[in-house]
Amino acid sequence: MAKKSLIVKDEKRMKMIAKYEKKRAELKELGDFDALHQLPRNSSPTRRTNRCSQTGRARSYMRQFGLSRIAFREHASKGEIPGVTKSSW
């Protein structure tokens, strides 16, 4: 489980990205990079990190499922993810 502070910090970034989304698009369209530079640093979408929806783990994140490899394996073994089966040969 990731630290709660990191999960909260990332949620705060997501809110800020949504808040400044229109303003960023307008400034980019106008080419006003000085005004764009004045916006908060965390309002940039590239500052957001992908995290597991259950554990908050940032590493080994699987975009297709929104889970880390550990959470994915647990759910796949239980058969809770549709279309995913354990391979055997």
C-alpha positions in Angstrom: 0.0 0.0 0.0 1.3 3.4 -1.0 1.6 6.2 1.5 -1.7 8.0 2.0 0.0 11.4 1.5 1.1 10.4 -2.0 -2.3 9.3 -3.0 -3.9 12.5 -1.6 -1.2 14.6 -3.4 -2.0 12.9 -6.7 -5.8 13.5 -6.2 -5.1 17.2 -5.5 -3.1 17.3 -8.8 -6.0 15.8 -10.7 -8.4 18.5 -9.4 -5.9 21.2 -10.3 -5.5 19.8 -13.8 -9.3 19.8 -14.3 -9.5 23.4 -13.0 -6.9 24.9 -15.3 -7.6 22.7 -18.4 -9.5 25.3 -20.4 -7.2 28.2 -19.5 -4.1 26.0 -20.5 -5.7 25.2 -23.9 -6.5 28.9 -24.6 -3.0 30.0 -23.7 -1.4 27.3 -25.8 -3.6 28.2 -28.7 -2.6 31.9 -28.4 1.0 30.9 -28.0 1.3 33.0 -24.8 4.0 30.8 -23.1 4.9 33.5 -20.5 1.3 33.4 -19.1 1.4 29.6 -19.4 4.5 29.6 -17.3 2.7 31.6 -14.6 0.1 28.9 -14.0 0.7 26.5 -11.1 3.2 23.8 -11.8 0.8 21.0 -10.7 -1.8 22.1 -13.2 0.2 20.4 -16.0 -1.2 17.0 -17.0 2.3 15.5 -17.2 2.7 15.9 -13.5 0.0 13.3 -12.8 1.1 9.7 -12.1 -0.8 6.6 -12.9 -1.7 4.7 -9.7 -3.4 1.5 -8.9 -7.1 2.1 -8.1 -6.9 -0.2 -5.0 -3.5 0.0 -3.5 -2.2 3.3 -4.8 1.0 1.7 -6.1 2.7 3.8 -8.8 5.1 1.2 -10.1 4.1 -1.7 -12.5 0.8 -0.1 -13.3 -1.3 -1.8 -16.0 -3.2 0.9 -17.9 -5.7 -1.5 -19.5 -7.0 -2.6 -16.1 -6.1 0.4 -13.9 -4.4 -1.9 -11.4 -0.8 -2.8 -10.3 0.6 -6.2 -11.2 0.0 -7.5 -7.7 -3.7 -6.4 -7.5 -4.2 -7.7 -11.1 -2.8 -11.1 -10.2 -5.0 -11.4 -7.2 -8.2 -10.6 -9.1 -7.2 -12.7 -12.1 -6.6 -15.7 -9.9 -10.0 -15.3 -8.3 -11.6 -14.9 -11.8 -12.9 -11.4 -11.1 -11.5 -9.9 -14.3 -13.6 -10.9 -17.3 -11.7 -12.3 -20.3 -8.6 -13.0 -18.3 -7.7 -16.6 -17.6 -4.6 -18.2 -16.1 -2.4 -19.8 -18.7 -1.4 -23.4 -18.4 0.4 -25.7 -20.8 
